Amino acid sequence: MPRSTKKAIARVRMQYLGEPRAAASEAAPRDGSLGLDTCSPEQLRLRALMALGLFNRSGTWQPHRGAAAWGLHTLVAYDIIVSPRFNRLVLITDVPHNVAPYLLPHSDGGSSLPGLRLEEFRGRHTYVARHLPTGAQLVITGNPSGTWAGKLRRSPRWDFHSTDMPLTESERTQLEEVPDMSEDAERLLAGLTSRIAARDPEGGWAIGNWFSDPLMRPGWLADQGEDRYEKQLQGARHQWTFRWNGFPFVEDVAASLTAPPIGVSGAIARDGGDHFEVRFGSATLRLNGQRTTIHQQPEVTP
């Protein structure tokens, strides 16, 4: 791929994902795409599973029991830049030591992605993890480049499960509770994970890590109490429904998945009045969230 093309791709990723220049350049794929959804089957599955954990929170809606119990929903309260790459998912954050315990199983129990294991700790703030059920790699780092050339060190947390520890019975049960999902549905759910910090550089929409509006539009601060944190992502095979209270606006989420050049290639959005539907191949993701009537809606494909 010509160097000029790689630079152009990196520039677009920086604008839409907020990636630092070094990370965007490192992540730019060779196929000429932005690379948000160009990944191995193992990565696709990992990102879809993460979506179930991130976007299910126990509450009055009673979301899918297994995924809600993982406790990953707390991660959307952190400033995390997701840097998706073909063979790994890199999470760039200024607080990697706070983020890692929400994902990596450890002796104290609590929040974790079932089956994730610490592979190595590099430098002073890079956790390289491997997901045993899929074989996919997940990196949590404080390095703006999203790379980890630092010296191999002992992890600050001695009790993270390492790759030589097989799945526990509890983890097997949690993973068995995950509904079947088609490959097209996996693509949409994985797309949600890869875009948690995405935004339109022209100010049309923003996801804001699912807790605040970078565009500071009126209305999003309406106090809904504890209910504003509720999220529910559930379904099976080709049909999935995602509903949530609070920010972001439903139009923004639809745009992040479909608007060029950032959207999932081939995905289209339809405004259903009280909801949006995003379709990709045989899969449909129904989005139910707060709408904005005070901002021009992003243009979506009919």
N, C-alpha and C positions, 0 to 999 in steps of 0.2 A: 504494500500500500504506500503510495507517495507520502512523503513527510508532510506536505501541505494539507493532504486530506486528513491525516491523523490529527494535525493541529486544529483543523476546522471542527472535527468531531469532538475533540477535547474542549474546545471553546463552547460548543453547544451544551455539552454536559455540565460545564461550569455554570452556565447561565440558568439551566433548568434544575440541576440537582444541588447546586451550591458546593460542588466539589472543589477543593483547592486545585490549583493548576497542575501540580505534580501528580495528584491522584487521578485527575481526569485524563492526563496524558498516559499514565500507566494503564488505565482501564480501557482506553480506546481500542476496540477490536479490529481485526484485520479484514472483516467482511464489508466494511463501509457503513455499517449501521451504527447507531448510538451505543448498542451493546447492553441496554437495560434488560432486554428479554432474550438476548442471544446467550444461551448457557447450556450446560450439560443437563441431561435428564435428572441427574442426582441433585444438581443445584435447583432445578425447577421444583422438585419435590420438597426440598428443604425450605425454600421460600414460601411455598404454599402452606406448609405446616406452621411456619412462623406467623403467617397471616392469621391462622386460626388462634394462635396464642395471643397475638397482639390485639386482635379485634373481638375478643370475647371477654366480657367482664361480668362476674356474677351480680345479679340484682333482681329486680322485680320481673324482668323478662325471662329469667331462667335460661341463659344461653347454653349451648352445648356443654354438657357437664365436664367432659374430659379436658377440652381446651381451656375452659374458664379456670379450671383448677391449676393450670400451668402457671398462672400469675404473670404472664409476660406483658399484660396490658399496661403495667406500670412504666414500661420502657418508653411509651409515647409521651411521657412527661419530661424526657431528657432531650437535649439538643443532640441529635444523632444525624450525621450525614451518611446515607447509604450509598456505597460505591460498588455497584454490581459488576462482576467480572465473569468470564466464561466458566472458570473452574472454582471460583470462590465468591463468597459474599463478604465484603469488608464494611465494617461499621466504624466510622471515624467519629470520635467524641473526645471532648476535653476532660471527661471523667471516666476513663476506661475501667478503673478499679471499682467504680460504682455500678457500671453497666454489666460487667462480667458476672457478678453473682446472681443477677436476674436470669441469666441464660445457662450457666454451667451448673449442673447438679453437684451438690456437696453434702457433707455429712450432716449438716444442720437441717436438711430438707428445705422446704419453702419453694420459691419460684424457680423454674428451670424449664428448658426445652428437653423433653424426654429423649434420652439417648445421646445427648451432646457430651463430649469428653475433651478435657484439656490435652492437647498434643504437645505443646511447648510454650514457654514464656520467653519472649525476646526483648532485649534492651531493658527499659524500665517501665514500659506501659503498652506491651503488645501481647495479647492472648491469642494463640493459634489453636483453634478447636476443630475437632472432627466429629461429625454426626454419624454414629455407628450404624443406624438403620439404613441410611442412604449412602454413606461414604463421602458426603459432601463436606467441604471445608468452610468454616466460618472464622473470620478474624475480627477481633475487637482491639482497636488501637488508638493511641493518642497521637500517632504520627500523621501529620497533614497529608503526606504522600500516600498513606494507606499501605506502605511497605514496612518490612521489619528486618532490616539488615543488622540489627543490634545483636549483641552477644547473648548466647543462650544462658538463661539464669533460672534460679529457683523461683517459682511463683510466690507472690506475696501471700496468697491463700494456699496453705498446705493441704486443705481438705477438699479441693476440687477433684472430682473423679477423673482419673487419667484413662488413656485409651486402652490400657490393659485390663480395665474393669468392664466385664460384660453387662448387658442390660439387666436391670433389676426386675423383679416380678412386677413391681408397681409400674415401671416404665413400659413393660410389655402390655400391661392392662391399659394404660393410658393411650398407647399407640393403636391398640386393637379397637378402641372406642372411636377412632377417627373415621368418619364416613368415607365411603368410596368416592373418588372424584375422577372425572375424565381428564385427559391430558389438556383439552381446551380450557376446562375449568381451572386446572392447576395453573395455566398460563395467566388467567385473570387474577387469581388469588396471589400468585407470586408477584404480579404487577403491582398490587397494593403494597406489598412489603417494600419493593424497590423504590417506591415513590412517596414515602412518608414525609419527606422534606422537600418535595418537588414544588416548583412555582413557575408561573408564566413570567418571563423577564419583562414583558410589556405590561404587567400588572392586571391581567384579566382574571387570574385565579391563583390560589395558593393553598397548599395542604397544611403547612405550618406545624409539622410533627404531631398533628392531631390535638394540639392544646392551645394554640394562639394564632391569630391572624396577622401575618407579616404586613398585610396591606392596610391594616387598621381600619377596616370598613365599619360603619355604624351598625349596631345590632348584634354583633357576635358576643358582646360581653353581657347580654341579658342573663341575669342570675337565675339558673334553673336548679340551684341546690346540688345535692349529691347526684341527682339524676342526670346531670349534664355529662357524666362520665360513662354512662351506660353504653355498651356496645354488644352487638350480637351478630355473628357471622355463622350461618348454618345452611345446610343443604345436603345434597348427595348427587353423585354422578354429574349430570349436565346443568342442574338447576340449583342456584345458590341465592340466598337473600342476606343482605347486609344492612342493618339498621343501627342508628346511633343517635344520641342527643348531642347538643352542643356543636362545637366547631370540628371539622370544616363544613362549609356549605356543600350540599349534595351536588350542585352543579360543578363545583370545583373538583370533586372526586371523579365525576364522569369525564370531565375535561382532561384530567391527569392521565386517564386510561385510554383516551381516544384522540385527543387533539394532536395534530402533527406539529413538530416532529417527535414529540415526547411520548405519544401514546403507543399502546401495543399495536403493532402493525396488523391491520385487518380488523381491528375491533371498532365497533360503531356504537353510538349512544342514541337512545330514543327517549324523548321526554314524555312520560306517561301522565303528566299532570300532578299527581300526588307522589310520584316517584320517578326515578330514571332507570332505564334498563341498558346495560352494557352487554353487547353480544359479541362473541368471538367464536367462529366456527359453529359447533353444535352447542356451545355453552352460553348460558344467560346468567348474569349477575344483576339482581334487582337491588337498587340502592334507595334506601329510605332514610333521609336526613333532613335537617333544617334547610329551607330554601331562603334565598335572598331575593327580595323584590326591589332592593334599593341600589342594585348594581347590575350593569348590563350582563346578561347571561352569556357565557362562552358559547361560541358557535360549535354545534355538534352535528354529526352526520345524521340525516333523517333516516 
